[in-house]
């Protein structure tokens, strides 16, 4: 397993040698710092803890600072990657060169929040007729049974808060890696707003 913490820059499009247009998402990968390592002998599994974005000393309390060694500045974002490929030690910097031999990625982030939405937007319901007098346009309709069992079942699709969920998009093809700009371009869209934090891993299925 290979993985890094990154930021979403936005979407653009690139052309290949044949002139075909490909929509891509630009992911900026600043060097991740190895904050800690976990071994099977001590923790029961092998893992590497990576950190991104330095914190000001005034923003760090003693409890949070206790997990960082003297040569590592406290980080804003921490992520643990199990069964990390390669030998690393605390204080090492890992960048986009980690994915030079990788073709497909899995990207995880928090999706955009849509607020409280009705069933047509949230679940894709068609709704009722738009004609005058139908009195049924965008409502969810009946939710319960009649005499038997006489109540609504659980997990009925109803209006509610939409978005702001942990989403993983799998098998995104790497179109280009630019070590100088520290960016990865992947084909397709990834969840989240611009400048949101992403977890980028090597694809599990491919």
Phi, psi and omega in degrees: 000130173243141180200152178214161171264133185220180178234144177273124179271314182153191182247151175207195179218147180230158179246140177269187183296332181273358180089008179281136182271136179232121175285130184228154171254132180266122181244123180265127182242097171287153181304126176274140180259134176284111183272321182203160174232144179239134182248154182296330181294326184262318188251351181091354178202161178263134180201162176231132177259119179253150180230152180219144177072112179290147176253147174291146179303328181289344181265359186247126174268173185294323182295319180286322182290343184292341181270002179250138177283174186295327184270007180240124177286138178304138185250151180285319184243130177236144179211134179261130179244118180278150178051049182290132181282137178097155179265123179226160177228164185299132181100348180292151177252131180237128182238203185294342180298346178297331185257019182297329181259014182254142181253328183230147183232154167249129183241129181241137178199176175267124184291163179296140177278133180253355182079195180280121185233156177279180186288335181289319179278321186284320186241355178081024177297148180281332183081181181269187180293148179270002184287158182292132175093356181288330178063015176219103186240296186238012182283159179286340183087188182292146181241345186248169175267174182277247184289318181241123000272359175080021177204170179274142178282162175289160175065027173291138179283112185227169175300152180175186182287135186240141178087194182055047179238155177284118185235138175239124175257124187259158170058046174275123184282134177282120179271320183202145172237125180244101181295330181291316178276351181061045181232153172237132176253122180243146181286127178103184184258153175237154183289161173103166177281171173295142179069016176278163180276133179241151170251113184253124180230158171294143187298140180279320186276333182243000000 
